Amino acid sequence: MARISIRFWGILVVCLCWAAMAEAEYKKYKDPKQPINVRIKDLMSRMTLEEKIGQMTQIDRTVASGQVINKYLLGSVLSGGGSVPAANASAETWIDMVNGYQVGALTTRLGIPIIYGIDALHGNNNVYKATIFPHNIGLGATRQVDPELVKRIGAATALEVRATGIHYTFAPCIAVCRDPRWGRCYKSYSEDHKIVQAMTKIISGLQGEIPANSRKGVPFLGGQ
C-alpha cells in the first residue's frame, strides 16, 4: 500500500510539473514565428493597467536606472540633447548603459524590452567622435537637392546609432517651417514643401528600404 501511495504521489508531482512547464513554456508574444498582430494581442491580453501605463511612459537617461525601469515597468528611455552617460563616452560605454537598462526591463514579469531613443538629428550628434552632418536647414539651404546624398547621410547615421546599442532616433523632422519664431526651424529642410518632400529620402536611409509588397499605412520595423 505504501508503495502504491509513493508511486501515486510521484506520478502526480510529475504531472503537475509538466502542466506548469507547459503553461510557462509557450507564450505567443514571445514567438517570432507568430504574426505581429497575434503577438500583440496575446501580449496585451496579459498586461495589467499598470504595465500598460508603464509601457506608454518614456523617461530621460538622467533619471533612469535598471531598478527604476523594473519597478515602474517603463517602456522607453531617451537621451535628449546633451544627455550622455559620461563626457567623451565611448560606444562601449553607451552600449553598457543601454544594456543595463535592458536588464531591468527583461526581468519584469512580462520581460518587455525597452526602446531607447536619441536625438541623432544630424548624425549621432550626442556621441563623442560620431560623424556630424549639416543640420537639416543647412542641407536645404544649399538648394542642391540630392535625395540620394541625404539617403546616404541617413544610412551613416543609422549605422553609428546602432553601434551604440540604441534602437531609434527622433529624426527626421519633416516640417515645413514658414515662421522663424518656431524654435525648431533649424530642423526643417526648407519653407518650400517640394524641397522637404525630396529630402524625405533620408527615411529609407535611416530604416532601410520598405519591401515592395509591404502593406501601406503599416509601420515598417526590423525588416517587417
Disulfide bonds with the S-S distance in Angstrom:
Cys177-Cys185 1.76
